[in-house]
Amino acid sequence: MGKINRREALTGIGATMGAMTASLAQAHDTTAPKGAWTTVAPLPAPVQEIYPAPFFYDRPGREFERAPYNIIVSAGGLTPDSDHNVTDAVTYYDPLYDEWGFATKLPAPRHHIGLVNNRGYLYALGGFSRQPGAGWRMERDCWRLSSVDGDWDAVAPLPIPQAENVCVSLGGYIHVVGGRSPAGSLNAKWSDHIDTSEHWLYDASIDRWFSLAPLPTERNSAAGVVFSGTVYVFGGRTVDGGNSNAVEVYDPLADRWEKARPMPQAQGGLAAAVLNGKIYVFGGEYFSPRPGGVFNETWEYDPYRDTWRAVAPMSRPRHGLGAVSLGDAIYAIGGAAGVGGVGTTSAVDKFEI
C-alpha cells in the first residue's frame, strides 16, 4: 500500500485545531461535578466485544450533508444466545424512546468488528469469525450500510487481517489503528496472533486503503476517540503481556504520533467517548493477579491540560463494552461483568456530568 498525499487529502482537518486555544486558559477545577450513571433500556440480548457507533443518513439531494438518526447501532459480538457464541445480529437504540430495534444482519457473524460512521454511512470492518474447531480467525472483510433496513455492501477489504483495533472517522476518512494480526500463515488460535502497530486510512471516494504512521506502542483492546482534529488511543493490552496505560495522539497533518500523559491505571478491554470538551475512559478487565477482575473506574481526561481525574465509577462495571456519545450523555453498552466470557450482559447505562 502506498502513502497517501495527506496535505491534499486531509485539507481542512486542521481548522478545528484552533478551537483548542480558547480553552487553554481554563483552570482544571478539581471541585467540578463527577457525574452519575443511570440505567436505560437493555440490549435485546446479552453481548460483549462490540464497537457500537452513532449512525447518520443522507438528506435527499445533498450528498455530503447528513442529518442524525439520533440512534446508536451495535453489530455482531460474542453472545451466549448464538451458535458458536458469535452473532450476526445488528441492533439499534433510540434514546428518544429508550427502545431497541433490529437492523439488517451482518453478511456473516463477527465479533470485535469495528463499526464507524463515515460520511453518513455505517462501516463494519474486520473482526473475528469463529468456525467449529477453528478458534478465532481474523478477517479482512469490510461492509457498508446506508440505512438500518438496507443491505450491507462489500467495500475494499483491509490490507491485512486485523481485529480488536481502534476504528475512527476523521475528516471524512476512516482510520484503523493497532489491534491483532496473524503472526504468519496460520490464523485460527490465540498463539497464531501478534499485536500490531499498523495504521491504515480508508478513502471511500476511491475505495482504497493507505498506510500511515504506525502506532508507537503496538497493542490490542485499546479505546480510541477523535477530539479536535486528532486521534487519541487509550490503554489496551498485549497478547503475551498485561494491560497498558499508554496514551498516544495522532496528528493527521504531520502524520505523526506523540505520547500524552498515561492513564492513572493500566486497563485493557475498555471504552472511551467525548463529552463536553473532555474524554471519558472506563471499564476493562485484568488477568493478574488471578483470578482477575473487571474495572469500575471512570476517568476524565482533559486534552487541553493533559490531566486526569477520577469521576463517578461505573454502577455496573464490565469489559468488552462499547461507548457512544450522543447528545449530552455517554452510553455504555453491553460487555461482560466477569473476566473473559463470564457474565456477558445486555446492560446499557448512561453517564451524564
One Martini backbone bead per residue (centre of mass of N, CA, C, O) as a GRO file, in nm:
protein
  353
    1MET     BB    1   0.096   0.036   0.022
    2GLY     BB    2   0.058   0.362  -0.013
    3LYS     BB    3   0.105   0.689   0.030
    4ILE     BB    4  -0.070   0.954   0.118
    5ASN     BB    5  -0.172   1.278   0.040
    6ARG     BB    6  -0.235   1.458   0.313
    7ARG     BB    7  -0.249   1.758   0.237
    8GLU     BB    8  -0.480   1.703   0.034
    9ALA     BB    9  -0.682   1.497   0.182
   10LEU     BB   10  -0.675   1.672   0.480
   11THR     BB   11  -0.808   1.921   0.420
   12GLY     BB   12  -0.940   2.101   0.710
   13ILE     BB   13  -0.873   1.962   0.981
   14GLY     BB   14  -0.699   2.197   1.120
   15ALA     BB   15  -0.928   2.401   1.192
   16THR     BB   16  -1.002   2.273   1.479
   17MET     BB   17  -0.739   2.342   1.641
   18GLY     BB   18  -0.809   2.640   1.726
   19ALA     BB   19  -1.011   2.564   1.961
   20MET     BB   20  -0.799   2.504   2.186
   21THR     BB   21  -0.708   2.798   2.273
   22ALA     BB   22  -0.976   2.881   2.429
   23SER     BB   23  -0.901   2.659   2.682
   24LEU     BB   24  -0.610   2.702   2.808
   25ALA     BB   25  -0.702   2.906   3.053
   26GLN     BB   26  -0.842   2.686   3.189
   27ALA     BB   27  -0.900   2.554   3.478
   28HIS     BB   28  -0.860   2.274   3.677
   29ASP     BB   29  -1.144   2.152   3.841
   30THR     BB   30  -1.156   1.957   4.133
   31THR     BB   31  -1.476   2.045   4.206
   32ALA     BB   32  -1.611   1.916   3.994
   33PRO     BB   33  -1.831   1.732   3.871
   34LYS     BB   34  -1.872   1.354   3.860
   35GLY     BB   35  -2.135   1.244   3.806
   36ALA     BB   36  -2.364   0.988   3.651
   37TRP     BB   37  -2.531   0.671   3.664
   38THR     BB   38  -2.778   0.522   3.445
   39THR     BB   39  -3.051   0.330   3.355
   40VAL     BB   40  -3.138   0.163   3.058
   41ALA     BB   41  -3.227   0.000   2.802
   42PRO     BB   42  -3.171  -0.303   2.704
   43LEU     BB   43  -3.061  -0.525   2.522
   44PRO     BB   44  -3.199  -0.792   2.353
   45ALA     BB   45  -2.902  -0.913   2.413
   46PRO     BB   46  -2.633  -1.053   2.516
   47VAL     BB   47  -2.311  -0.866   2.476
   48GLN     BB   48  -1.973  -0.875   2.349
   49GLU     BB   49  -1.737  -0.734   2.169
   50ILE     BB   50  -1.799  -0.416   2.095
   51TYR     BB   51  -1.847  -0.125   1.839
   52PRO     BB   52  -2.029   0.113   1.862
   53ALA     BB   53  -2.241   0.357   1.673
   54PRO     BB   54  -2.331   0.615   1.521
   55PHE     BB   55  -2.601   0.736   1.296
   56PHE     BB   56  -2.635   0.845   0.951
   57TYR     BB   57  -2.808   1.032   0.692
   58ASP     BB   58  -2.941   1.126   0.408
   59ARG     BB   59  -3.010   1.406   0.224
   60PRO     BB   60  -3.189   1.473  -0.023
   61GLY     BB   61  -2.960   1.607  -0.264
   62ARG     BB   62  -2.724   1.583  -0.016
   63GLU     BB   63  -2.452   1.404  -0.008
   64PHE     BB   64  -2.277   1.563   0.251
   65GLU     BB   65  -2.558   1.606   0.406
   66ARG     BB   66  -2.621   1.500   0.732
   67ALA     BB   67  -2.859   1.348   0.940
   68PRO     BB   68  -2.958   1.247   1.238
   69TYR     BB   69  -3.101   0.971   1.389
   70ASN     BB   70  -3.039   0.928   1.694
   71ILE     BB   71  -2.854   0.663   1.697
   72ILE     BB   72  -2.745   0.331   1.799
   73VAL     BB   73  -2.509   0.088   1.680
   74SER     BB   74  -2.496  -0.275   1.691
   75ALA     BB   75  -2.248  -0.537   1.602
   76GLY     BB   76  -2.229  -0.827   1.689
   77GLY     BB   77  -2.049  -1.063   1.878
   78LEU     BB   78  -2.064  -1.209   2.198
   79THR     BB   79  -2.301  -1.481   2.265
   80PRO     BB   80  -2.505  -1.720   2.430
   81ASP     BB   81  -2.745  -1.705   2.184
   82SER     BB   82  -2.528  -1.839   1.983
   83ASP     BB   83  -2.361  -1.998   1.757
   84HIS     BB   84  -2.041  -2.009   1.870
   85ASN     BB   85  -2.107  -1.705   2.006
   86VAL     BB   86  -2.160  -1.573   1.725
   87THR     BB   87  -2.294  -1.277   1.576
   88ASP     BB   88  -2.519  -1.100   1.323
   89ALA     BB   89  -2.644  -0.893   1.486
   90VAL     BB   90  -2.844  -0.583   1.451
   91THR     BB   91  -2.871  -0.297   1.656
   92TYR     BB   92  -3.088  -0.026   1.791
   93TYR     BB   93  -3.084   0.297   1.961
   94ASP     BB   94  -3.347   0.509   2.103
   95PRO     BB   95  -3.340   0.771   2.327
   96LEU     BB   96  -3.625   0.896   2.298
   97TYR     BB   97  -3.764   0.589   2.371
   98ASP     BB   98  -3.595   0.371   2.501
   99GLU     BB   99  -3.518   0.176   2.239
  100TRP     BB  100  -3.498  -0.132   2.061
  101GLY     BB  101  -3.379  -0.254   1.743
  102PHE     BB  102  -3.373  -0.404   1.414
  103ALA     BB  103  -3.137  -0.472   1.177
  104THR     BB  104  -2.945  -0.562   0.941
  105LYS     BB  105  -2.761  -0.815   0.899
  106LEU     BB  106  -2.483  -0.948   0.874
  107PRO     BB  107  -2.323  -1.141   0.637
  108ALA     BB  108  -2.157  -1.226   0.903
  109PRO     BB  109  -2.029  -1.343   1.172
  110ARG     BB  110  -1.900  -1.120   1.440
  111HIS     BB  111  -1.616  -1.015   1.635
  112HIS     BB  112  -1.460  -0.726   1.686
  113ILE     BB  113  -1.615  -0.524   1.509
  114GLY     BB  114  -1.581  -0.239   1.335
  115LEU     BB  115  -1.751   0.070   1.396
  116VAL     BB  116  -1.829   0.341   1.154
  117ASN     BB  117  -1.899   0.672   1.089
  118ASN     BB  118  -1.902   0.781   0.731
  119ARG     BB  119  -2.059   0.999   0.552
  120GLY     BB  120  -2.342   0.842   0.648
  121TYR     BB  121  -2.203   0.568   0.688
  122LEU     BB  122  -2.182   0.227   0.780
  123TYR     BB  123  -1.897   0.056   0.905
  124ALA     BB  124  -1.761  -0.280   0.873
  125LEU     BB  125  -1.450  -0.406   1.030
  126GLY     BB  126  -1.349  -0.702   1.034
  127GLY     BB  127  -1.260  -0.925   1.266
  128PHE     BB  128  -1.412  -1.222   1.393
  129SER     BB  129  -1.431  -1.554   1.337
  130ARG     BB  130  -1.617  -1.875   1.405
  131GLN     BB  131  -1.521  -2.202   1.378
  132PRO     BB  132  -1.536  -2.520   1.404
  133GLY     BB  133  -1.221  -2.580   1.550
  134ALA     BB  134  -1.086  -2.263   1.472
  135GLY     BB  135  -1.150  -2.041   1.647
  136TRP     BB  136  -0.991  -1.736   1.584
  137ARG     BB  137  -1.057  -1.548   1.283
  138MET     BB  138  -0.923  -1.319   1.095
  139GLU     BB  139  -1.055  -1.044   0.902
  140ARG     BB  140  -1.105  -0.828   0.596
  141ASP     BB  141  -1.380  -0.752   0.588
  142CYS     BB  142  -1.595  -0.497   0.430
  143TRP     BB  143  -1.882  -0.292   0.516
  144ARG     BB  144  -2.189  -0.119   0.396
  145LEU     BB  145  -2.436   0.117   0.530
  146SER     BB  146  -2.730   0.332   0.465
  147SER     BB  147  -2.949   0.163   0.636
  148VAL     BB  148  -3.113  -0.028   0.870
  149ASP     BB  149  -3.289  -0.166   0.606
  150GLY     BB  150  -3.054  -0.233   0.443
  151ASP     BB  151  -2.775  -0.323   0.266
  152TRP     BB  152  -2.478  -0.485   0.264
  153ASP     BB  153  -2.175  -0.366   0.130
  154ALA     BB  154  -1.896  -0.425  -0.035
  155VAL     BB  155  -1.561  -0.341   0.031
  156ALA     BB  156  -1.255  -0.285   0.072
  157PRO     BB  157  -1.030  -0.460   0.214
  158LEU     BB  158  -0.814  -0.512   0.425
  159PRO     BB  159  -0.478  -0.551   0.389
  160ILE     BB  160  -0.514  -0.704   0.666
  161PRO     BB  161  -0.567  -0.892   0.916
  162GLN     BB  162  -0.782  -0.716   1.160
  163ALA     BB  163  -0.828  -0.680   1.520
  164GLU     BB  164  -0.896  -0.521   1.805
  165ASN     BB  165  -0.932  -0.215   1.733
  166VAL     BB  166  -0.915   0.115   1.611
  167CYS     BB  167  -1.209   0.306   1.500
  168VAL     BB  168  -1.219   0.605   1.294
  169SER     BB  169  -1.339   0.934   1.211
  170LEU     BB  170  -1.152   1.171   0.988
  171GLY     BB  171  -1.221   1.395   0.752
  172GLY     BB  172  -1.369   1.145   0.582
  173TYR     BB  173  -1.189   0.925   0.722
  174ILE     BB  174  -1.059   0.604   0.794
  175HIS     BB  175  -0.924   0.466   1.097
  176VAL     BB  176  -0.687   0.194   1.156
  177VAL     BB  177  -0.564   0.081   1.483
  178GLY     BB  178  -0.412  -0.174   1.556
  179GLY     BB  179  -0.408  -0.478   1.735
  180ARG     BB  180  -0.461  -0.783   1.554
  181SER     BB  181  -0.251  -1.037   1.394
  182PRO     BB  182  -0.098  -1.249   1.209
  183ALA     BB  183   0.218  -1.407   1.234
  184GLY     BB  184   0.128  -1.580   0.976
  185SER     BB  185  -0.040  -1.828   0.808
  186LEU     BB  186  -0.180  -1.850   1.064
  187ASN     BB  187  -0.557  -1.823   1.167
  188ALA     BB  188  -0.704  -1.945   1.480
  189LYS     BB  189  -0.521  -1.879   1.728
  190TRP     BB  190  -0.375  -1.715   1.978
  191SER     BB  191  -0.080  -1.816   1.886
  192ASP     BB  192  -0.121  -1.669   1.590
  193HIS     BB  193  -0.097  -1.395   1.737
  194ILE     BB  194  -0.033  -1.041   1.708
  195ASP     BB  195   0.068  -0.743   1.765
  196THR     BB  196  -0.014  -0.419   1.623
  197SER     BB  197   0.081  -0.093   1.448
  198GLU     BB  198  -0.103  -0.060   1.233
  199HIS     BB  199  -0.200   0.210   0.990
  200TRP     BB  200  -0.510   0.293   0.839
  201LEU     BB  201  -0.656   0.441   0.538
  202TYR     BB  202  -0.987   0.529   0.422
  203ASP     BB  203  -1.109   0.598   0.087
  204ALA     BB  204  -1.428   0.615  -0.035
  205SER     BB  205  -1.395   0.761  -0.319
  206ILE     BB  206  -1.180   0.498  -0.405
  207ASP     BB  207  -1.165   0.236  -0.244
  208ARG     BB  208  -0.900   0.281  -0.039
  209TRP     BB  209  -0.590   0.191   0.107
  210PHE     BB  210  -0.357   0.337   0.352
  211SER     BB  211  -0.046   0.411   0.483
  212LEU     BB  212   0.055   0.498   0.812
  213ALA     BB  213   0.162   0.585   1.095
  214PRO     BB  214   0.250   0.404   1.347
  215LEU     BB  215   0.198   0.282   1.640
  216PRO     BB  216   0.416   0.300   1.899
  217THR     BB  217   0.216   0.097   2.070
  218GLU     BB  218   0.161  -0.216   2.051
  219ARG     BB  219  -0.193  -0.314   2.055
  220ASN     BB  220  -0.488  -0.421   2.217
  221SER     BB  221  -0.790  -0.326   2.346
  222ALA     BB  222  -0.842  -0.040   2.285
  223ALA     BB  223  -0.918   0.312   2.291
  224GLY     BB  224  -1.100   0.555   2.076
  225VAL     BB  225  -1.076   0.903   1.962
  226VAL     BB  226  -1.205   1.215   1.851
  227PHE     BB  227  -1.018   1.534   1.896
  228SER     BB  228  -0.963   1.815   1.749
  229GLY     BB  229  -0.826   1.659   1.487
  230THR     BB  230  -0.761   1.398   1.665
  231VAL     BB  231  -0.609   1.092   1.779
  232TYR     BB  232  -0.701   0.875   2.050
  233VAL     BB  233  -0.514   0.631   2.251
  234PHE     BB  234  -0.622   0.389   2.502
  235GLY     BB  235  -0.458   0.157   2.622
  236GLY     BB  236  -0.468  -0.189   2.672
  237ARG     BB  237  -0.298  -0.483   2.522
  238THR     BB  238  -0.124  -0.792   2.513
  239VAL     BB  239  -0.080  -1.111   2.427
  240ASP     BB  240   0.178  -1.164   2.642
  241GLY     BB  241   0.069  -0.942   2.826
  242GLY     BB  242  -0.054  -0.674   2.972
  243ASN     BB  243  -0.156  -0.390   3.054
  244SER     BB  244  -0.212  -0.049   2.949
  245ASN     BB  245  -0.141   0.326   2.992
  246ALA     BB  246  -0.130   0.433   2.718
  247VAL     BB  247  -0.102   0.758   2.540
  248GLU     BB  248  -0.191   0.843   2.199
  249VAL     BB  249  -0.129   1.096   1.938
  250TYR     BB  250  -0.274   1.200   1.624
  251ASP     BB  251  -0.138   1.383   1.346
  252PRO     BB  252  -0.254   1.423   1.021
  253LEU     BB  253  -0.066   1.651   0.903
  254ALA     BB  254   0.214   1.496   1.006
  255ASP     BB  255   0.210   1.196   1.052
  256ARG     BB  256   0.200   1.186   1.392
  257TRP     BB  257   0.312   1.069   1.702
  258GLU     BB  258   0.220   1.120   2.052
  259LYS     BB  259   0.266   1.152   2.386
  260ALA     BB  260   0.077   1.122   2.672
  261ARG     BB  261  -0.063   1.104   2.957
  262PRO     BB  262  -0.106   0.854   3.139
  263MET     BB  263  -0.291   0.651   3.285
  264PRO     BB  264  -0.362   0.578   3.616
  265GLN     BB  265  -0.444   0.298   3.471
  266ALA     BB  266  -0.424  -0.019   3.358
  267GLN     BB  267  -0.635  -0.087   3.061
  268GLY     BB  268  -0.837  -0.348   2.915
  269GLY     BB  269  -1.130  -0.351   2.744
  270LEU     BB  270  -1.224  -0.064   2.689
  271ALA     BB  271  -1.372   0.273   2.696
  272ALA     BB  272  -1.462   0.570   2.488
  273ALA     BB  273  -1.558   0.930   2.518
  274VAL     BB  274  -1.708   1.234   2.425
  275LEU     BB  275  -1.768   1.521   2.662
  276ASN     BB  276  -1.765   1.846   2.699
  277GLY     BB  277  -1.437   1.858   2.631
  278LYS     BB  278  -1.404   1.555   2.718
  279ILE     BB  279  -1.254   1.242   2.820
  280TYR     BB  280  -1.395   0.912   2.865
  281VAL     BB  281  -1.273   0.636   3.071
  282PHE     BB  282  -1.376   0.280   3.083
  283GLY     BB  283  -1.325  -0.011   3.199
  284GLY     BB  284  -1.238  -0.349   3.198
  285GLU     BB  285  -0.958  -0.582   3.241
  286TYR     BB  286  -0.794  -0.839   3.450
  287PHE     BB  287  -0.553  -1.125   3.512
  288SER     BB  288  -0.361  -0.972   3.721
  289PRO     BB  289  -0.432  -1.114   3.968
  290ARG     BB  290  -0.558  -1.393   4.048
  291PRO     BB  291  -0.865  -1.409   3.874
  292GLY     BB  292  -0.929  -1.134   3.838
  293GLY     BB  293  -1.109  -0.852   3.667
  294VAL     BB  294  -1.319  -0.557   3.691
  295PHE     BB  295  -1.364  -0.232   3.609
  296ASN     BB  296  -1.510   0.086   3.759
  297GLU     BB  297  -1.354   0.306   3.649
  298THR     BB  298  -1.365   0.666   3.589
  299TRP     BB  299  -1.213   0.880   3.347
  300GLU     BB  300  -1.090   1.215   3.315
  301TYR     BB  301  -0.984   1.390   3.022
  302ASP     BB  302  -0.773   1.674   2.955
  303PRO     BB  303  -0.645   1.778   2.652
  304TYR     BB  304  -0.540   2.070   2.726
  305ARG     BB  305  -0.380   1.963   3.013
  306ASP     BB  306  -0.304   1.669   3.055
  307THR     BB  307  -0.536   1.545   3.255
  308TRP     BB  308  -0.649   1.362   3.547
  309ARG     BB  309  -0.968   1.220   3.676
  310ALA     BB  310  -1.193   1.109   3.898
  311VAL     BB  311  -1.511   0.972   3.865
  312ALA     BB  312  -1.784   0.818   3.840
  313PRO     BB  313  -1.840   0.509   3.885
  314MET     BB  314  -1.947   0.227   3.780
  315SER     BB  315  -2.240   0.053   3.852
  316ARG     BB  316  -2.157  -0.160   3.598
  317PRO     BB  317  -1.903  -0.335   3.560
  318ARG     BB  318  -1.698  -0.380   3.250
  319HIS     BB  319  -1.617  -0.552   2.952
  320GLY     BB  320  -1.645  -0.539   2.609
  321LEU     BB  321  -1.751  -0.261   2.554
  322GLY     BB  322  -1.938   0.021   2.458
  323ALA     BB  323  -1.910   0.372   2.331
  324VAL     BB  324  -2.146   0.656   2.312
  325SER     BB  325  -2.193   0.980   2.199
  326LEU     BB  326  -2.516   1.144   2.280
  327GLY     BB  327  -2.548   1.443   2.324
  328ASP     BB  328  -2.543   1.461   2.695
  329ALA     BB  329  -2.422   1.156   2.659
  330ILE     BB  330  -2.307   0.837   2.767
  331TYR     BB  331  -2.301   0.503   2.629
  332ALA     BB  332  -2.299   0.189   2.789
  333ILE     BB  333  -2.248  -0.126   2.607
  334GLY     BB  334  -2.248  -0.400   2.739
  335GLY     BB  335  -2.064  -0.690   2.804
  336ALA     BB  336  -1.871  -0.802   3.100
  337ALA     BB  337  -1.865  -0.886   3.452
  338GLY     BB  338  -1.637  -1.085   3.370
  339VAL     BB  339  -1.391  -1.266   3.286
  340GLY     BB  340  -1.421  -1.281   2.973
  341GLY     BB  341  -1.725  -1.475   2.929
  342VAL     BB  342  -1.824  -1.372   3.198
  343GLY     BB  343  -2.123  -1.213   3.223
  344THR     BB  344  -2.288  -1.152   2.991
  345THR     BB  345  -2.452  -0.845   2.880
  346SER     BB  346  -2.741  -0.602   2.837
  347ALA     BB  347  -2.630  -0.355   2.947
  348VAL     BB  348  -2.733  -0.001   2.989
  349ASP     BB  349  -2.559   0.309   3.036
  350LYS     BB  350  -2.572   0.649   3.163
  351PHE     BB  351  -2.359   0.935   3.125
  352GLU     BB  352  -2.346   1.230   3.337
  353ILE     BB  353  -2.212   1.598   3.389
   0.00000   0.00000   0.00000
